[in-house]
């Protein structure tokens, strides 16, 4: 049945079959996939170009922590063959160029509305339609647009978060958040710069800022575990293997827990001798990347096993950082390695050996306020020219709840998720019919190779829409029982690990007042994708189709 036929049978035809919100990796692929399947699609994007998180995060040192060859689309082999990554871990500009290359190849930009934010979305149960109100950042124009289906491709890490510090607006100097770095760059030469935050973006940016600034002050609340990237040009033998065995390697990626070809250890860290374990960690440290965390199969399940890996990294920090006081302040204690997002860096710890870099422990001397000239801590005033917030994101839910989304019962998504996000499979939430989420809470998302998870979710959504079109259905939604059961499953998996022992953004702990709910699915990419396939194969149990039939 043509896409429009079923829609007209319900009354007013929508402006589009599908509206996708966001033009990052997810929105770009969804547009190609759904347009190929014959749907009228419009993508709405707040930025002036494709790229998503890679469009916005242009701060110095921004790069991916998944190897470039694997952090790429698999849906078109020609693109895979033609695009040549220059580095093992690609920089933001290269990833941005890659997404633009894909968009140009398939002439996607003609169906993307740029510089436009979705301010609200409301579902009309009588018509089975979504109505979206949009605003243009470059004018006062506001528009209303309708669609049968809405896909939230808004990204897991796209809602930047400012810290809760008094006086932020009083600072007379220049202020930036790493998630909204000026596209034209920033000249920091000769400046005294303060960076607040040593999470992933701070760990990437600080070494680069230190090379430019006359003086750099780093304000750190909680030290993070970081492992070296050991970045560099992609070895020719890797390229040749990828070109030769591409399909087999792509298939193998889908059989892994994280959607990445790591060397997954099969034994306990406690089952080998101290010497053997030390050799294993040294080899992984030298190789670089988060492959380190997969040395043994119980690092994230057993505290004693975890301590062997954590102590190894702590010792490395003390070996690299020359000043013992600074080394102690940079050494994470009190939580397991991996319970907070493990970072990948290039010379982060060594940067604190530079004479122009000073670490200020906010735990020892808390920030009292920001004032006109800089930062006032409990023991002194730090005057600075530039203030940079590397304070992260309202992860997984922030980009969704900041839009006023109203479901079939009139409640907002923010209200529905007031006790924590609830989804079935991370893909749909009850009482919000015809709204899909890409890499949403309850899916592997941020604990996986995001491009692998994005392609999976987009294909599941596309296949579901094709199924509904085939049977003449115009409505699908998750049941409350199914999402309760799924999120209970997500929680139980997390409780069997050490993740709850880290006060992390995986739990929403970085946002005051946000419910403490572990959001990513820990069962593994392989298991998750099999479960999603089973649901589709069995006629969508846990979903209601056309408002009356529980599939």
N, C-alpha and C positions, 0 to 999 in steps of 0.2 A: 504494500500500500504506500503511495507517495506520502511524504512527510506532511503535506498540507491537508490531505483528505481527512485524516482522523481529527485534526485540529479544527477544521471547519465544522465537523459534526458536533462540536461542543459549543458553537456560537461564534463569537468574534474571533477572527484570525489574529494571531499575534504578529508583531512586527518582525520577529525572528523565531525560528524554531528553538535555537539555543543561544543564550548569552553566556559568555565566559568572562569572568572577572579576573584580570591579571594576564600579562603577556610575557611571563618568564618562560622557563623551560616547559612548564605545564601548559600555559595558554597557547604557546606557539605550536606545540604538538597537537593539542586538542583541536585547534583551528584546522590544521591540515587533515587530521583524522576524520573529523566530523564533516568537513566540507567535502572530502573524498566520498563519504557515505551519503551525500546528497542533502545534507541539512543546510538551512539558511542560518549562518552563524555570524555573530558579531562579538568581537572581543573588546572589552573596555579596559583601558590601561591609564593609570595615573601619571606615568612618566611620558616622556616625549619620544621614547623608542622602546623596542623590545628589550628583554634582558632580566626583568624582575629584580631579584636580589642583587644580581650582577650589574644591573643598571645603576642601582642606588649606591652600592658599596664601593666607592672609588677611592677610599682612603689609602694612604701609602702602605704598601705591603700586602694588600688584599689578594688572596689567592685561595685556591681550592685545597682541601686536605684529602681528597680522593685523587688517585693518579689520573692524569688527563685522558689516557686511552680508554679508561673505564668510565670516566665522567663525561659521557657523550651519548648521543642518541644511537639506538640500534635499529630503528625502523627502516632506514634506507641505507643499503650497503654502499651505494655510490657516494653518498655524503661521507660515510665512514672512511672510504678509500681516498677521497679527494682532500679532505681536511687533514693537514699535517700539524700536529701539536709540536710546539718547540721545546717545551719543558716537561719534566716528570709531573710537577704540580703547576698547573697553569695559573697565570696571573689573571686578575679581574679584566684588564683590557683584552686579553686573548679570548677569554670565555665570552665576553660581550661580543667580540667580533665573530665568534663561532655562531652564536645565536642569531646575529644579524645575517650571517651567511645562509643559515637555514631558512630564515624568513624570506630572504630575497630569492632563494632557489625556488620556493614554492609560491612566490608572489602573495605572501600572506598579509602584508601591511595594508592592502586595500580594504581588508575587512577588520581592521583594528582602529578603534577610536582612541587616539592618544590625548594626553593632557586632560583626562577626564576621570573624575572620582565618582564612584557609586556612593551616594549619600544614604539611600534607603532602598529597601526591597520588600514588597508586600505580596502575599499570595492570596489570590481570589479563588475560593473554593467553588463558587458557582461556575466559573469559567475555566477552572484549572489553569490559571495563568499567573505569571509573576509580572508585577509592574515595578520598574526600577526608576528612581529619580537620580539624575546625575547632575554634577556641577563641573564646569570647565575652569581649570586653574588659571587660565589666561583671560577670562572674561567673567561677566556675571550671569552668563547663560545657564539656564537650568532646563533639562529636558526630561521627558517621561518616555520610557520605552518598555515594550512588553515582550515576553517570551514564554513558551511552554515550559522550557527547561532552563535552569540556571546552574552553572558549574562554578564553584568557588575555587579558583586557581590562584589564590591570594598569597600563598607561600607560608611556610612555617616560621620563617625568621624575617618578617618584613615589617613588623610593627615596632619601630624603635622605641626605646624606653629611656626617659630621663631619670636621673637619680632624685631621691627625696632629700634635697639639701636646700635649706633656706637661702634666699638671696640670689638664686640663679639669674634673675633678671636684673640684678643690680650691677653686674660686672660691666665695666666700661670698655673692656678690650674685645677681642674677637673670639667668638664661641662657635664650636662645631660639635656635632655628633658624628661618630664614624659612619653611621648608617645614612647620613645625609651630607656627605662630603661634597664640597663644591666641584662641579665637573671640570672647571678650568684649573683646578689645583690650588694649592696654597703655598705662598712663599714664606717659609719659616726661618730663613737665613737671618742670623743675628738676633733672633727672638728668644725670650724666655718662655717656655711652653710647659703647661701642666696637662698631664693626661690622667684622668680619673678612670680607673678600671684596668684590670689585668686578666680579663677573660680572653676569648678567642680573638676578637678584633684588636684588643689592646696588645696582645702578645704578637700579633702580626705587624701592627703599626709602630710600636715603640722602637724597634731597631732602626726602622727607616726614618722616623722623626728625629732620633738621636743623631743621625748623620747630618741633618740639616740645621737643627736648632743650636743656638749658642749654649743654651742650658735647658735641660729637660728634667722636670720634676714628675715622678710617677707616684700617684696616690693609690695605694692598694689596700683593699679591705681583706680579701681572702686570696691567698696564693693558690695557683692552679698547677696541676701536673701538666707538663708539656714535654713532648719528645721531638727530637730533631727531624726535619723533613729530609735532610741530605739531598736537597734538590739539585737539579742540574739538567743538562740536555738529555733527552730520551736516548738511551743507548741504541745503536743501530740494530743490535741483535734482538732487542725488544720489539722494534718496529717490524722487523722481518718476521718474527714469530706471530705478531698480531695480524699482519697481512696474510700470512700463510694459514693461520688457524682461527681466524676471526669468528666464524660461526660456532666452532666448538668452544671457544673461550666465552662467547656470549651465553651459550647454553650452560656452561659451568658456572658462570656468575649467578644465574637464576637458581642454582642448586645450593647456594651458600646462605648463611644466616644473615649476612649484612649486605649482600648484593655487591660484594667486592672480592676479588681474587686475592685473599690473604693466605698465608701459610698457617692454617688452623691447627693448633696443637691438639693432640688427641689424648694426652695424659695429664695427670694432676701435677701441679707445681711441687707438691709434697712427696711425689713418688720417685723423685730423682735426687741425686747427690747435690750438695751445695755447689761443688765445682761444675757439674754438668749444667745446673740451672744458671750459674753465673755466665758460662759460655753462651748459653742460649740467649740470655738477655743482652749480652755484649754484641752478639751477631745481629740481633734485631735492632739494637740502638744504632749500630753502624749502617744497617740497611736503610733505616729511617721510616717514618710514618707510623700510623696507628696499628700497623701489623704487630707492633710491640705488644699490644694488649691481648693478642690472641696466642701468645706463646704456649699457654697451657689452658686446659678446658675448664678450670675452676677459679680463674682469677676473679671473676665477678660473682662467684657463688660462695666462696669460702674465705673467711677473713684471714686465716693464716696463710693461705695461698696468695691472697691479694697482697699481704704485707711483704712477701718476697719481692714482688714487682715494685711496690711503692717504695720500699727501702732502697732498691737499686736506683730508682730515679732520684730519690733524696740524696743519695751519695754522689750521683753525677752532678747535681746542682752545687753541692759543696766543693766538688773538684773544679768546677768551671768558674764559680764566682769567688774572686780573690778575697774580698772583705768578709770575714766570718759573720759579722752582724747582719750584713745585707743578705748573705747566703741563708742565714737562719730565717730572715723575714720572707724570703722567696720560697722557702721549703714548706710544702703543704703538710699539715698534720691534722689529725682529728677526723679524717674521712678517707674512705678507700679510693685508690686510684681507679678512675673510670666511672665512679659514682656521679661525679660531675663530668661534663664533656671534656675528654682528654684533648689537649691542644697539640698542634703541630707547628713548629717554629723554625726560623732561620736566625740563629745567633741571639735569641731572646735573652738567655741568662748571661751570655758573654757581654751583652750591651751594658750591663751594670758594672762592668770593669772600666767603662769609659769615664774620663774625668769630668765630663759635662753632664753626667746622669746621676740623679739622686733618687733613692727610693724612700717614700714616706709611708709608714705603716699607719693606716687609719684605725687599726685595732688598738695600737699603742697610744696614738694621739688622734682622737676622732676629729673629723671636720665639724666645726661648729656652724659655719656659714660661709657662703660666698659673698664677697663684698665688691665694692667698686674697683679695687685694684688687684684682687686675687682671692686667695683661699685662706681663711682663718681656722687653724686647728686649735686644739686645747692647749698647745704650748707656744705657738708663734704664728705670725702672719707671713704668707708666701705671696709676694707680688709677682705677677706674670703678665705677659703681653697677650698670650693666646691660651684659651681654655678648651680642652678637647674631652668630650664625654665618650668614653668607650664602655658604655654601661649596658649594652646588649638590647634585648628585645622582649616584648611580651609574647613569648613563643607559642606557636601552634594555635592559640585561640585569639590572640590580640587582633590579627588582621581580619578576623571574622566578626568579633563582637564590637569592633569600632564602627561597623556599618549597622544601621538600624534595620535589621532583618526581622520581619514579622511573618509568622507561620499561619497555619490554618486556624489556630485558636486565638489569633491576635496577639499572642505573647511574643516578645522579642527573643532573639537567640540568646542575648545576654541574660535575660531573665531565666530562660529555660536551662541555661548552663550556670546558674548562680551557685550551685553546689558542686560544680565541676562539669566538664564536657561529657556528653553522652552521645555515642554514635553506634551504629551497627557497622562493623568492619572498618570504621573510620571513614566511611563513604557517604552515609546518610544519617540524619537524625530525625527522631519521631516528631510529628506535627509540623514538619517543614517539607511538604511533598515537592517532588520534582526538583529538589535542590541537592546537588551532589557536591562533595568536597574532595579535593585532590590532596593526598598525604595529610589527612586530617588527624585529630587526636583519636587514638585507638588503632592507628596503622603504624607500620615500622618507621615511616617518615624520617625524622632526624637521626635515628639510629641505623640508618641504611644509606646506601648510595642513592641520593635523592633522584637522580635521573632514572635509575632503574625502577624505583617506586613510582615516579611520575608516569613513566610509560605504561606500567602495569595498570595504575588507577585510570588513566585516560582510556586505555583499551577496554577495561571492564565497563566503564561508563558508556563508551561507544557501543559495545556489544549489547549492553542493557537497553539502550535507546533503540537499537535495531530490533531487538526482541519485542519491545513494546509496540513499535511501528508495525511489526509483522502481525501481531495479534489485535491491532487496532486500539490499543490502550493509550490513555492520555494522562495517567497519573500513577505514581509509585511513591511509597514512603516506607520508612522503617517503622516497625512496631516498637512500642515502649518495652515490651517484654524482651524483644531480641536485643535491643541496645543495652538493657540492664544486664542481661546475661553476658553480652560481649565485653562490656566494661568491667564486669566482675572477673571475667577471664583475664583481661589485661592486668587488672590489679593483682590477681593471684600469681600470675607469672612474675610480676615485679617483686612481690613479697618473698619469692623464693630466691631472690638475688640480693646483692648489696646496694642496689640503687637507692633504696630508702634511707641509707646512711649518709647520703650526700644531700645537702640543702641546695638543690640545683633548680635550674629553670625547667628541667624535665618534669618537676613537680609543681612548677609555678611559684617557687619559693622566692624568686627575685622580684615579684610584684606584690607589694603590700595589699592584703585583703583578698588576694586570689586564692581560691580553694586549693588545698594541697592534695592534688590527684596526680598519680603518675600517668602521663599521657601517651608515650610511645608504646607500641606493641613489641614485646620481647621474644615472641615465639620464633622469630626468624623470617626473613624474606621468603625463603622457600616454603615454609609451613603456611605463612599468611597467604601467599598467592595460591597455594593449593586449596585453602579454605574458601577463598573467594571464587575460585573456579567451581568448586563443589556446590556452592550456593546457586550459581548461575545454571549449572548442569541439572540441578534438582528442582528448577522452577522457582527460584527465589524464596525459599522459606525464610521467615523473619521479615518479609516485606509485604505490604498491602498494595495490590494492583487495582487501579480504577476504583478505589474507595470502598470496595465491598468484599473483594476476594483476597483472602490471605493465601499467598502463593505457597 
